[in-house]
Amino acid sequence: MARKYAVYKGLQKPLIFKGFKGKFIYWGLGFLLAGLVSGALTMSLINMWLGASVMIGCIVGGLLFTAGKQKGGLHAKSRVNHILIINHYGRKISV
C-alpha cells in the first residue's frame, strides 16, 4: 500500500523576514551594516554625538528607502507608454 505525504506548497514563495521580502532582506542588511560602519568611523574621527546621529540617520533612512522600493514589487520594471524605435546607430527615437 502506497503512503501519502503532505506536500508543502510554500516553496515557491519568497523568503520573508521582519516584513522584508526576497532581495530586500539583503538591501536592509546592507543599509544596516553601512550605517554601523559610517557611524563608527564618524564617532572615532569626529565626535561621538555626531557619529550616533549619522548612524541612526543612515539606518533609518536606508530601511525606509528599502521599504519604499519594496512596494514596487520584487520585480519592479520600468513601464513606457510610447513606442521606442532603435535605429541602426543605437539611438532611441520616441514616437
MODELLER restraints for C-alpha pairs under 7 A, 6 or more apart:
rsr = mdl.restraints
at = mdl.atoms
rsr.add(forms.Gaussian(group=physical.xy_distance, feature=features.Distance(at['CA:14:A'], at['CA:21:A']), mean=6.20, stdev=0.5))
rsr.add(forms.Gaussian(group=physical.xy_distance, feature=features.Distance(at['CA:14:A'], at['CA:22:A']), mean=5.23, stdev=0.5))
rsr.add(forms.Gaussian(group=physical.xy_distance, feature=features.Distance(at['CA:15:A'], at['CA:21:A']), mean=5.65, stdev=0.5))
rsr.add(forms.Gaussian(group=physical.xy_distance, feature=features.Distance(at['CA:15:A'], at['CA:22:A']), mean=5.15, stdev=0.5))
rsr.add(forms.Gaussian(group=physical.xy_distance, feature=features.Distance(at['CA:16:A'], at['CA:22:A']), mean=6.47, stdev=0.5))
rsr.add(forms.Gaussian(group=physical.xy_distance, feature=features.Distance(at['CA:17:A'], at['CA:25:A']), mean=6.85, stdev=0.5))
rsr.add(forms.Gaussian(group=physical.xy_distance, feature=features.Distance(at['CA:24:A'], at['CA:66:A']), mean=6.52, stdev=0.5))
rsr.add(forms.Gaussian(group=physical.xy_distance, feature=features.Distance(at['CA:24:A'], at['CA:70:A']), mean=6.76, stdev=0.5))
rsr.add(forms.Gaussian(group=physical.xy_distance, feature=features.Distance(at['CA:27:A'], at['CA:66:A']), mean=6.59, stdev=0.5))
rsr.add(forms.Gaussian(group=physical.xy_distance, feature=features.Distance(at['CA:28:A'], at['CA:62:A']), mean=6.99, stdev=0.5))
rsr.add(forms.Gaussian(group=physical.xy_distance, feature=features.Distance(at['CA:28:A'], at['CA:63:A']), mean=5.69, stdev=0.5))
rsr.add(forms.Gaussian(group=physical.xy_distance, feature=features.Distance(at['CA:28:A'], at['CA:66:A']), mean=6.34, stdev=0.5))
rsr.add(forms.Gaussian(group=physical.xy_distance, feature=features.Distance(at['CA:31:A'], at['CA:59:A']), mean=5.93, stdev=0.5))
rsr.add(forms.Gaussian(group=physical.xy_distance, feature=features.Distance(at['CA:31:A'], at['CA:62:A']), mean=5.26, stdev=0.5))
rsr.add(forms.Gaussian(group=physical.xy_distance, feature=features.Distance(at['CA:31:A'], at['CA:63:A']), mean=6.81, stdev=0.5))
rsr.add(forms.Gaussian(group=physical.xy_distance, feature=features.Distance(at['CA:32:A'], at['CA:59:A']), mean=5.22, stdev=0.5))
rsr.add(forms.Gaussian(group=physical.xy_distance, feature=features.Distance(at['CA:35:A'], at['CA:55:A']), mean=4.79, stdev=0.5))
rsr.add(forms.Gaussian(group=physical.xy_distance, feature=features.Distance(at['CA:35:A'], at['CA:58:A']), mean=4.80, stdev=0.5))
rsr.add(forms.Gaussian(group=physical.xy_distance, feature=features.Distance(at['CA:35:A'], at['CA:59:A']), mean=5.08, stdev=0.5))
rsr.add(forms.Gaussian(group=physical.xy_distance, feature=features.Distance(at['CA:36:A'], at['CA:55:A']), mean=5.75, stdev=0.5))
rsr.add(forms.Gaussian(group=physical.xy_distance, feature=features.Distance(at['CA:38:A'], at['CA:55:A']), mean=6.44, stdev=0.5))
rsr.add(forms.Gaussian(group=physical.xy_distance, feature=features.Distance(at['CA:39:A'], at['CA:51:A']), mean=4.60, stdev=0.5))
rsr.add(forms.Gaussian(group=physical.xy_distance, feature=features.Distance(at['CA:39:A'], at['CA:52:A']), mean=5.96, stdev=0.5))
rsr.add(forms.Gaussian(group=physical.xy_distance, feature=features.Distance(at['CA:39:A'], at['CA:54:A']), mean=5.48, stdev=0.5))
rsr.add(forms.Gaussian(group=physical.xy_distance, feature=features.Distance(at['CA:39:A'], at['CA:55:A']), mean=4.15, stdev=0.5))
rsr.add(forms.Gaussian(group=physical.xy_distance, feature=features.Distance(at['CA:40:A'], at['CA:51:A']), mean=6.47, stdev=0.5))
rsr.add(forms.Gaussian(group=physical.xy_distance, feature=features.Distance(at['CA:42:A'], at['CA:50:A']), mean=6.98, stdev=0.5))
rsr.add(forms.Gaussian(group=physical.xy_distance, feature=features.Distance(at['CA:42:A'], at['CA:51:A']), mean=4.57, stdev=0.5))
rsr.add(forms.Gaussian(group=physical.xy_distance, feature=features.Distance(at['CA:43:A'], at['CA:50:A']), mean=6.81, stdev=0.5))
rsr.add(forms.Gaussian(group=physical.xy_distance, feature=features.Distance(at['CA:43:A'], at['CA:51:A']), mean=4.23, stdev=0.5))
rsr.add(forms.Gaussian(group=physical.xy_distance, feature=features.Distance(at['CA:43:A'], at['CA:52:A']), mean=6.98, stdev=0.5))
rsr.add(forms.Gaussian(group=physical.xy_distance, feature=features.Distance(at['CA:82:A'], at['CA:94:A']), mean=6.79, stdev=0.5))
rsr.add(forms.Gaussian(group=physical.xy_distance, feature=features.Distance(at['CA:82:A'], at['CA:95:A']), mean=6.26, stdev=0.5))
rsr.add(forms.Gaussian(group=physical.xy_distance, feature=features.Distance(at['CA:83:A'], at['CA:94:A']), mean=6.07, stdev=0.5))
rsr.add(forms.Gaussian(group=physical.xy_distance, feature=features.Distance(at['CA:83:A'], at['CA:95:A']), mean=5.42, stdev=0.5))
rsr.add(forms.Gaussian(group=physical.xy_distance, feature=features.Distance(at['CA:84:A'], at['CA:92:A']), mean=6.14, stdev=0.5))
rsr.add(forms.Gaussian(group=physical.xy_distance, feature=features.Distance(at['CA:84:A'], at['CA:93:A']), mean=5.70, stdev=0.5))
rsr.add(forms.Gaussian(group=physical.xy_distance, feature=features.Distance(at['CA:84:A'], at['CA:94:A']), mean=4.96, stdev=0.5))
rsr.add(forms.Gaussian(group=physical.xy_distance, feature=features.Distance(at['CA:84:A'], at['CA:95:A']), mean=6.40, stdev=0.5))
rsr.add(forms.Gaussian(group=physical.xy_distance, feature=features.Distance(at['CA:85:A'], at['CA:92:A']), mean=5.66, stdev=0.5))
rsr.add(forms.Gaussian(group=physical.xy_distance, feature=features.Distance(at['CA:85:A'], at['CA:93:A']), mean=5.12, stdev=0.5))
rsr.add(forms.Gaussian(group=physical.xy_distance, feature=features.Distance(at['CA:85:A'], at['CA:94:A']), mean=6.52, stdev=0.5))
rsr.add(forms.Gaussian(group=physical.xy_distance, feature=features.Distance(at['CA:86:A'], at['CA:92:A']), mean=4.59, stdev=0.5))
rsr.add(forms.Gaussian(group=physical.xy_distance, feature=features.Distance(at['CA:86:A'], at['CA:93:A']), mean=6.25, stdev=0.5))
